[in-house]
């Protein structure tokens, strides 16, 4: 098992590439959620500003 994990001396490069892959995969999965939160917050702000302008006109 240790020989497999050492990967013939290339283990640091192989395991680092796996780590980078999984970090990028996680970020790729979380990015749409973060963008959705930003867009919803922006839309709520626009709606609130629009409502305050229409109330000020009355």
C-alpha positions as a Markdown table, in Angstrom:
| # | Residue | x | y | z |
|---|---|---|---|---|
| 1 | Unk | 0.0 | 0.0 | 0.0 |
| 2 | Unk | 2.8 | 2.4 | 0.8 |
| 3 | Unk | 4.3 | 1.8 | -2.6 |
| 4 | Unk | 1.0 | 2.7 | -4.2 |
| 5 | Unk | 0.7 | 5.9 | -2.2 |
| 6 | Unk | 4.4 | 6.8 | -3.0 |
| 7 | Unk | 3.6 | 6.3 | -6.7 |
| 8 | Unk | 7.1 | 5.7 | -7.8 |
| 9 | Unk | 8.4 | 9.0 | -6.4 |
| 10 | Unk | 5.8 | 11.1 | -8.1 |
| 11 | Unk | 3.3 | 11.2 | -5.2 |
| 12 | Unk | 3.6 | 14.9 | -4.4 |
| 13 | Unk | 2.7 | 15.8 | -8.0 |
| 14 | Unk | -0.1 | 13.3 | -8.3 |
| 15 | Unk | -1.7 | 14.0 | -4.9 |
| 16 | Unk | -1.3 | 17.8 | -5.4 |
| 17 | Unk | -3.1 | 17.5 | -8.8 |
| 18 | Unk | -5.9 | 15.5 | -7.1 |
| 19 | Unk | -6.2 | 18.2 | -4.4 |
| 20 | Unk | -6.4 | 21.0 | -7.0 |
| 21 | Unk | -9.0 | 19.1 | -9.0 |
| 22 | Unk | -11.2 | 18.6 | -6.0 |
| 23 | Unk | -10.9 | 22.2 | -4.9 |
| 24 | Unk | -11.8 | 23.4 | -8.4 |
| 25 | Unk | -14.7 | 20.9 | -8.5 |
| 26 | Unk | -16.0 | 22.2 | -5.1 |
| 27 | Unk | -15.7 | 25.8 | -6.2 |
| 28 | Unk | -17.5 | 25.0 | -9.5 |
| 29 | Unk | -20.3 | 23.5 | -7.5 |
| 30 | Unk | -20.6 | 26.4 | -5.0 |
| 31 | Unk | -20.2 | 29.3 | -7.5 |
| 32 | Unk | -23.8 | 29.1 | -8.8 |
| 33 | Unk | -25.2 | 29.2 | -5.3 |
| 34 | Unk | -23.2 | 32.3 | -4.5 |
| 35 | Unk | -24.2 | 34.0 | -7.7 |
| 36 | Unk | -27.8 | 33.2 | -7.0 |
| 37 | Unk | -27.6 | 34.8 | -3.6 |
| 38 | Unk | -26.0 | 38.0 | -5.1 |
| 39 | Unk | -28.6 | 38.2 | -7.9 |
| 40 | Unk | -31.5 | 37.8 | -5.4 |
| 41 | Unk | -30.1 | 40.4 | -3.1 |
| 42 | Unk | -29.7 | 42.8 | -6.0 |
| 43 | Unk | -33.3 | 42.2 | -7.1 |
| 44 | Unk | -34.6 | 42.7 | -3.6 |
| 45 | Unk | -32.7 | 46.0 | -3.4 |
| 46 | Unk | -34.2 | 47.1 | -6.8 |
| 47 | Unk | -37.7 | 46.1 | -5.7 |
| 48 | Unk | -37.3 | 48.0 | -2.4 |
| 49 | Unk | -36.0 | 51.1 | -4.2 |
| 50 | Unk | -38.8 | 51.0 | -6.7 |
| 51 | Unk | -41.4 | 50.6 | -3.9 |
| 52 | Unk | -40.0 | 53.5 | -2.0 |
| 53 | Unk | -40.1 | 55.7 | -5.1 |
| 54 | Unk | -43.7 | 54.8 | -5.8 |
| 55 | Unk | -44.6 | 55.5 | -2.1 |
| 56 | Unk | -42.8 | 58.9 | -2.3 |
| 57 | Unk | -44.9 | 59.9 | -5.3 |
| 58 | Unk | -48.2 | 59.4 | -3.4 |
